[in-house]
């Protein structure tokens, strides 16, 4: 791995370290309570409160430290699920024309349904669904796009000699998918996973911002942005710090995975 390749992973490792430190700090520091008011609302940064306080007088830095674990953890789970399902479906589509036709239909249908709107409708129809509404929306609408990208990449692998040889000696379909096709798609997996993680981060953040039940603690970054927007003129860091954290998460993942994109996902999904 070249030095430049190593440098690409520094932002995402720094972000992971920040989130992990915050989680451990909250979990193992006696008496720590990010929900406790410690001063008057919307104090500007000082030596006592490095990023000031929020609308209820709570320390902004404390809430920033603990606000990323749940949000990014949920986004990570969605990205893993969509990438895994998309990889298997894409490989199957490259091997079996009937599956390819189904993936094309699913992709054409998914493009007509805005993910945020579907999440809001599902959340309103099933108020008790909570995180399930986000999970279903993210997986159902995200998987067809991922599968289409993997189908394009898998088609190249399927046309190679080793897959044809394996099929010729009677290898079963699962073995063709998991032993012959998917191991050749490592770069595509990384690229698609990065794109899906960014998309999932925005989906989960939007859900929390719009007050769709997510099961996340009220310390999460998206709710902090929403709740403290009214105090931008008093202490802008109460809203800007969590907003910048969400943006930094997306940028860090994009920087770490962009060189792995061997297929243009936008063009492939059309």
N, C-alpha and C positions, 0 to 999 in steps of 0.2 A: 504494500500500500504506500503510495507516494505521500510526501509531506502535505501537498495540497489536499489530498483526499482526507488526511487526518484532520486538517484544519476545518473541513466542512462539518465535522461532527462536534466541534467544540461548542457551538451555540446550543445544540440540542442536549448535550451532556450537562452544560451549565444550567439549563432550564430544569432538567431532571433532578440535578443536585439541589436546586432551590426548592423545588416541590417536595423532595424527600426530606430535606432539612426542616422545612415548615411542618410537615406531617409528624416527624419525630419530635420536634420542639413542642408541638401541641399535645402530643400523646404522653410524653415523659416528663414534662416540666410541671412540678407540683403547683397547684393553684392557678395554672394558666387558664384564662377564659377570654377568648377573642370576642365574646359577646358582652363583656362587662364594660360599662361606662367608666372611664378613668378621668375625664375632664369635661369641659363645656363643649358643645357641638362646634364643629368646623373650625377648630384651632389651626392656625398655620404651622408649618413645620418648626420644630424647636429641638433642643438637645434631649428633652424628655420624650417627645413624640416626633420621631425623625420625619415622618410624612404627615404629621398633624393628626387630627381626629375627624370622624365622620359625623353624620347628622345626629347621632345619639351620644356623641362624646367618646366613642370607642377608638382605640388606636388603629390607624389605617395600616401601618406596617404589620401589626399582629394579624389582622384579618387578611392581608395580602399573603402572608406566609402560609396560612392554612386554607386559603380559598381555591387553590389549584388542584389539590389531590383528587377530590371527588369529580370535578368537572372534567379534568383531563383523563381520569381513570375511566369514566363512562365513555368518553370519546374514543379512547384506546380500545375498549371492548367492542364498540361498534366497528371501528376500522379493521380489527382483526377478523370479526365475523364476516364482514362484507368482502374483504380480500380473500379469505379462505373459500367462501362460497363461490365468489366470482372466478377464482382460479380453477376450481373443479368444473364448474359449468362451462367455462371457456375451453378447457381441454376436451370436455365431452363434445362441445359444439364443433370443434375442429376435427374430431374423429367420427362424428355421426351427423349427417346432414339434417336429420329431423330435429335434433337438439339445437342446431344452428338456426333453423327457421324459428323455433320457439324463442330463442334469445333475441332474435331480431324483432319479433313482435313485442316482447317484453320491454325492450329498449325504446321502441317507438311509443309504447304506452306510458312508460315512465317519464319521458321527456315532456308529456302533456300535463303532468301533475307536479306543481311546485311543492317541494318537500316541507317548507314551513307551513303552507296552507293545509296540507294533509295532516301534519302534526297537530295543528290547532283544532281541526275538525275532529280528529280522533280523541284528542284530549277533552274536548267539550262533550263528545258523545259518551265517553267513558271516563268520568272525572276521577274514578278510583284507580285508573290504570297506571298513573304515575309514570315511572321510568319505562314501562312497557310500551306506552304510546310512542315515545322517542325511539325505542329500540325497533319496533315494528316499522315505523316510518323510515328510519335510516337503512335498515336491512332490505326492506321490500323495494324501495326506490333507488338504493345505491348499488345493489347487486347486479342488475342488468347492465349498467354502464361498465362495471368492473369486468363482468363476463365478456362483454364485447371486446374490451381491450385484450383480455387474455386469449380470446378466440383468434384475434388477428396475429398475436405472437405465437400461439400454439400451431397455427396453420403452417408456419414456416418450419417448425420442428417436425410436424407430422409428415411433411414432404421429404424429410431427410431419410437416408437409407436405414438407420438403425430402427426407426419406428416401423417402417414397412417390413423390415426383416422380422421384428418381434411379432407383428401382426400375422406374418406369413407362417410362423411356426405355431400359431394358435394361442398366443398370450391372451388372457382374459381382458375385458375392458378395464376393470379396476387396476390391473397391473400396468396396462398401457398408460393410463392416466397418471398413476402415482410413481411408476418406476421409469417410464420412458419420456413422458412429456413434461410434467411439472418440475423435475430436477433441472431441466434446461432453461427454466424461466425465472431464475433467481433475481436477475436484474429487474425484470418486469414486476415481480412480486414486490420488490423494494419500492419501485416507482409508484405502483398502484396503492400500496399501503400508505405512502406519504401523502398522496392526493386524498385518499379516503380519510386519513386522520385529520387533515386540515378541514375537510368538509364536515366531518363529525364534530370537530371542535366548534365550528360556527353553528351547527345545528343545535348542539346542546346549549351553547351560550345564548342563542336566540330563544330557546325554550325557557331557560331560566330568566332571561330578561323580560319576556312576555308573561311571566308568572304561570306558565304551564307546569303542572305538578311533575317534578323531576326526582324527588326523593333526595335531592342534594341539600346540604346544610345551607342556611342563609348567609354563610360567610363566603360562598362561592363568588368568583370574580364578576360574573355577569350580573348577579343581583346587587353587588356592591356598586357597579356602574349605574344601574337603574335607580337605586335608592339615594345616591348622593349627587345625582345630576343637578338638583336644585341648588346645591352649594358651590357651584363652579367658581363664582366670584369671591367666595369666602375662603375656601380651601380647595383649589382645583385638583389636588393630588388625591382626594378622597374618591373621585371618579376616574381621573386620568391614570392613576397607578394600576388599578385592575384592568382598565381598557388596554393599556400598553402591554400588560402581562399576556392577555389573550392574543394580541397581535404578535408579540414576541414568540409565543408558542407556535403559531402558524408559520412565521418566517423561519424559525429554527428548523422545523421539520422540512420545510421546502428546500432550504439550503442543504440539508443533509441528504436528501433523496433525489434532487433534481438531475444529477449526473447519471442516475440509473434509468432515466426515462428513455427506453429504446423505441417506444411507440408513442406517437402523439395521441393522447387519450381523447382529446376533443374531436379530432378527425376520425379516430377509430370508432367513436360512439355514434357518429352520424350515419 
